[in-house]
Amino acid sequence: QVQLVESGGGLVQPGGSLTLSCAASRRLFSLYAMGWYRQVPGKQREWIASIRPSGHPEYADSMKGRFTISRDTTKTTVSLQMNSLKSEDTAVYYCTAQRGDNNIWGQGTQVTVSA
C-alpha cells in the first residue's frame, strides 16, 4: 500500500527553482511529522527539513535559506520549495512520514540541476 507519493521532480537549470510535493493519506498527515530527505548515489541519505502536524518547520542548517517546507491541510500534501538550485542539489528526493520509531518513505523523485 503506497502511502506517500512524491511529484514535481525533473530537470532544472542552475539558479532555478523547483517545488516538490508529497501526497499523504489523511491519517499520516494528521499524526506524523512529514519531511524531506535527499540522496546522492554512493552517499548517505541527507535530511533536509521536517514539519510537524502543528505546522512547525525544522531545517538542517545547510538547507536553511534556499529550501522551504510547507503543508496543505486541505490537500494533505507537503511541499518543498527549492530556490537558487545548484548542481550539487542533484539527487533523489524522498518524502517521509515519521512518528516515534515508525518511519515511512515515499518512492523518491529525481531532481537534476544542470545547464
N, C-alpha and C positions, 0 to 999 in steps of 0.2 A: 504494500500500500504506500503510494507516494504521498508524502505529507508536506513536502516543501518543493516548490517548483520555481526555479530561477529563470529570468529572462533579461534581455537587454544587452547581452554581451555582443562583441563584434570588433571590427577594426576601426581605430580612430587615430588621427594624426597627433603627433606630439603637440602639446599645448591645448588640445581639445578637451571636450567634456563628454561624459557618458553617465547614464543613470541605469543602475541595475535594480531589478525588482524581484521580490520573492513572495510568492503567494502561499499562504499557510492556512491550514484548517482553523476554524474559529476557536476550537479548543486549545490548540497550540498557541495561537496568537494571544489568547487571554491569560494563559497560565505560565507561558515560558518567556524567558528573555530571548530575544531574537538578535542574531548577529551576523557578521560577515568576516570571512577569512579569505586568504588567497594562498596559492601555492604555485611555485615555480618548479619545474622538473628537477629532481635532484636535491631539492631543499625542503626544509620543514614547512608545514602549514603555518601561516602567519596571521595572527589576529589583527583585524582592522578596527572594528567597532561593534558595540552591542547596544541594545536599547531594551529597557525593562518594560513590563506591562504598564507601569506607571507613566512611561514616556521618557524617563530619564536616560539620556545617552551617555556612553562612555567610549573613549577613543584610545587607541595605542598612541603613545607620544609621537611616534614617527608619522602618524596619519593625521594628526591634528592640522587643521587649516585647509587642506585640499579635499578632504572627504567629509561628507555629511550623511548621517544615518537618520532616517525618519520612519514613522509608521502611520498607516492609514487604517483607522479602526473600522471604517465602513467597508472597505475592500479587503480587510485583513491581509494587508501586504506591508512588507518592509522594503524600503528603498535605500540605495546607496548612491548618492550623488558624488561623482568624481570629477574634479576640475584640474586644470593645468597638468594634464597627464603626461607622463614621461615614459620613455622606452622601458625603464625598469619597473613600471607598473604592469607590464605584460605578465599575465598569469591566468590560472584558472581561479575564478572567484566562487566561493561556496557560501551559501546561506546556511545558518544553523539555528536550531532552537534548543535552548539549554534550561534545565531545571534540576538542581541538585547534581546527581551523578548521571542523569539522563541527558544525552546529547544526540540530537537528530540532525542529519546532514542532508542537504539537497544534492543534486547530481552534478552541480557545478556548471559554470558558464565561462567560456573563454573570452578574455579581453586581450587584444593585441594592439599595442601602441607603436605605430610605425608610419614612416613617411612613404 
